[in-house]
Amino acid sequence: MDRNLIRIRTLDKEDITKILDQSKVFLEILDRPIKKVPALRGKVVVTLFFEPSTRTRMSFELAAKMLSADVLNFAASTSSAVKGESLKDTALTMKALGADYIVVRHTHTGAPEFIAKQGDFRVINGGDGFGEHPTQALLDLFTIRQKLGRLEGLNVAIMGDIAHSRVARSNIFALTKMGANVRLVAPPTMLPVNIEKLGAQVHYRPDAIFEDTDVLYLLRVQTERQKDSLLPSLKEYAELFGVNGDLLSKFKKDVIVMHPGPINRGVEISHDVADGNDTYIEEQVRNGLVVRMAVLYLLEGGKEAAHEAVN
Ligand code: NCD
C-alpha cells in the first residue's frame, strides 16, 4: 500500500484483499469487554471535516481510539476556517501539533492530495467533493463478502443519485477490481456522462435489474449538491425508483439491500424496507469500525494478516 489512502483507483486487488482480511481479524475486538489494542499508542489522529458527517467521522474516531491513538477532532464550523484560515494553514497547524494521521472530508475534489503535500503525516480521504470515499467502498465490500461469501461474479446494482456520489465512484472502482459486475440504475439526469467507461452497465429503470441482482445498493438523492433540480419532484423519484416492499418483492428472494447512509426514508427507501430483514445498513456502520481500524493499522506498517494485533 501507498503511504496514504486517498483513492481506490490507486489500489490493486491484493491491497483491497489485505485490508478486508485485516478487518476480519479486528472484528473479534468489537465483542471484547475492553475494546482496545495498543497498535497506534502514542500516535495522533486528526479528523479534519469540512462537511457534515455522522458515521464516517465517528467511526474513524472510535477506530483510532480502539487502536489507542490520541484523537483530535476538527469541525470546520467551530474552527478558524470560519475566520478565513486557508486549507494550507490549517494543515500546517495540524503538522505543528504533531499529527501522524489526518482523515479529511472536504467539499473540493483533490483536497486530500493537497493536504498530503503539506507535511509528513499520512492522509486518509473521508470523502472529497464528487471524487472518492474509499473507506466507504471498503466497508461495503467487507459487508458484501461477509453476507454473501465472495465478491467475484456478483451482480451489484447501484441505484440513485450517481452523478453526485463519491460513494458510487469508489464502489465502481472497488467492485470491478474485485471481479463483481456493476450496474448503475438512475434517471439519465442522475448519471454522469461517460460513466460506463468505468466498466459499469447503465440502466434507466429498476425493472432491468430485477432478475439477477445479488446486491441492491441504494444512494441518497443529494439535494444539497444539486445546482439545478435534476428531478421534477422527489415524489416522482420515490414512485419510480423508491424501494418499498412491493418493488423489493420483484427482485430475487435473497437479494441484500445496502445504503451508505444517511437515508431519506420515503424517498429512495421506504420505512419497511429500511427496517426489514434484507437490509444491512447497521451492519455496514459496524463494519466501518473494523475497516477503518484495518486501514490505520496497515498504513502504520502493520504486518500482513497480523493476528498479533489483536493480542
Ligand atoms: C456519504 C457521503 O457523505 O459521501 N455518506 C457517508 O459517508 N456514509 C453519502 C451521502 O452523504 O449521501
Boltz pocket constraint, residues with backbone or C-beta under 6 A from the ligand:
constraints:
  - pocket:
      binder: B
      contacts: [[A, 52], [A, 55], [A, 56], [A, 126], [A, 127], [A, 133], [A, 136], [A, 166], [A, 167], [A, 220], [A, 222], [A, 260], [A, 261], [A, 262]]
      max_distance: 6.0
